[in-house]
Amino acid sequence: MIRLFIAIDIPESVKQEIARLCCGLPGARWVQPEQLHLTLRFIGEVDGGMFRDIRVGLSEIVVAPFSLQLDGVGFFPPRGRPRVVWVGLRQSNELQRLRNRLESCLVGLGLEPEKRKFAPHITLARLKNTPPVKVGRFLENHNLFLSRPWTVDEFFLYSSRLGRNGAIHRIEAGYPLMVS
């Protein structure tokens, strides 16, 4: 069995902008810059046959390149003690179009539909016993964060292996975006 997800990588220049946010929260386990990505769809564990089907199926998705821009910060869950701090994205119809095509492809291959609404974000940190007042102050200090825009011209199929210090991600295939 192999654990999979689909994501967009973040350019190094934008990762550097994100890195400036990653401090000042007690109990935060910050995501390492090389692990930063925008998850489009978590797939979970699949067998070898489904893995091959997914790799081939994703190659048939046609979407033109588009621009993305990070915008603001927030936390999950929306109610209760914050467990994850994230940076959000500006509204993008093109991103939603890509996400919808990925979902249709995966469901067509026999995977269960995603039950949660797509909430595009990049995880900055996982929190453990971080006082909510500190999270509130972090949000106040960074709520106007806005990255430079970048062009998305590719998405990736990743495998993920859970380890003692978190997940280890590996690119299994890349898929260029192009005009049909």
N, C-alpha and C positions, 0 to 999 in steps of 0.2 A: 504494500500500500504506500501511496505517496500523497503528501499533504500539499495542496495547491492553492494559489490565489493569483489574480490578475491585477496588475498595477501599472501606473505611470511613474517613471523615474523623475526625480527633481534635479534640474541642472545644478552644477557645483556653485555657481554664483548665487543662486537662490538658497541653496543649503547654507551658505555663509551668512546670508541675511537671517535665516531661521536660527542659526547657532547663537546669534546675539540675544535671542529671547531666552535661551536655555540656562537660566540661573535664577537664584533667589527664591526658590520654593523648598522649604524643609520637607524631607520625606519623599522628594521627587526622584524617580529613576529616569533620567533623560535618555531619549533615544539617540543612539550614536548617529552622526551625520551620514555615514555610509548605509544606514538602515532606513533613512527617511524615504518615503514613497507615498503615493496616493493610491490606496486600494480601491479598485473598481468593483471587484467581486471576490469574496472569499469562497472557495470551492469546497475545501475540506479534503478528507482522505478518499482517494479513488484507487482502483486497481490498475494494472498495466494496460489493459485494453481500453478502458475509459480515458486514461492518460493520453494514449495515442489518438483516440478520437477527438479529444479536446484540442490537442496540438494541431491537428489537421483542420478541425472546424473553425478555430480562431483565424486561420490563414484566409478564410473566405470572407471575413468582415471587411467591408469597404467604407471608410470614412475619411474625409479630407482632413489634413492637418488643421489645427486650431490653436488659439491662444488661451492661456490660463494665467491667473494672477491670484496670489494669496491675499486674504483680506480678513483681519481680525483674529481674535482668539476666543476660546470657550472651553467648556468642560463637559464631561459625561459622568454620571447620568445627569439629566436636567434637574431631577429632584433627588434629594438625599446627599450623602457625603460624596464630594468629587473624587473620582478614581482615575480619570484620564484628563489631561490638558491637551488641547489641540489648536492648530491654526486652520482657519477656514479658507474657503475659496470664493471669489466673485462668481456670481451666477453665470453659467455658461450653457447655452442650449446645445452647443456642439458636444460638450462633455456628457450631457444627459443623453444625447443621440447615441454616442459611442456606448455608454452604459446600457442603454436599451437594446442595442444590437448584440452586445455580449450576452445579456440575459436571455434573449431569444435564441441565440446559438446554443447556449448551455442547456436550456430547457428542451430544445429540439433534440439534443443528444441524450436526453433522459434524466438529467439532474433535476432535483426539486427546485422550484422557483424560490428566489430570495424572499423571505417573509418581511424583513425590515425595509423601511423606506431608505433609499439611497441618500446619505448625508455626507457629501464629499468633505474630507478633512485629512489633515496629516497629523498623526499622533506625535506630540512633543515629549510627553512624559507620562509615566504611570505613577500614581500617588499612593502613599501608604501613611496613614495617620497625619496627613497634612491638614493643619487647621483651616477650616473654611474661610476664615477672615484673611489668611495669607493668600489663598486662591483668589479671593475677591480683589485684594490689592494687586496681585499679578495681572488680573484681567483689566483693572483700571489703568495700570501702567502701560499695557500693550494693546488696548482695544483699537487703537488707530493704526496698528501694524498693517502695512501694505507693501508687498514685494514688487519688484519689477516684473512686468509680464514676460512670459516665455512661450515659445511655440512648441506644442506637443506634436511630434511627428512619428511617434512609435509607442506601442504599449508592450508589456512583457507578461509571459506566463512564468511564475516563480514556483519553486518548491520551497517548503519551509520545514525545517527539522527543529523540534523543541529541544533545547539544551539547558544546562544548569544556569547559564547566564542569559537566558532568553532565547528567542528563535534565531536560527541561522538561515538566511535566505540565499537561494541560488537561482539564477536565470536559467530557465529550461528552453525558452524560445522567445524571440522578438518578432514583432509584427509591425512593419512600417505602415503609416497612414498614407493614403494616396487618393487622389481624385479618381472617380470611376470613369 
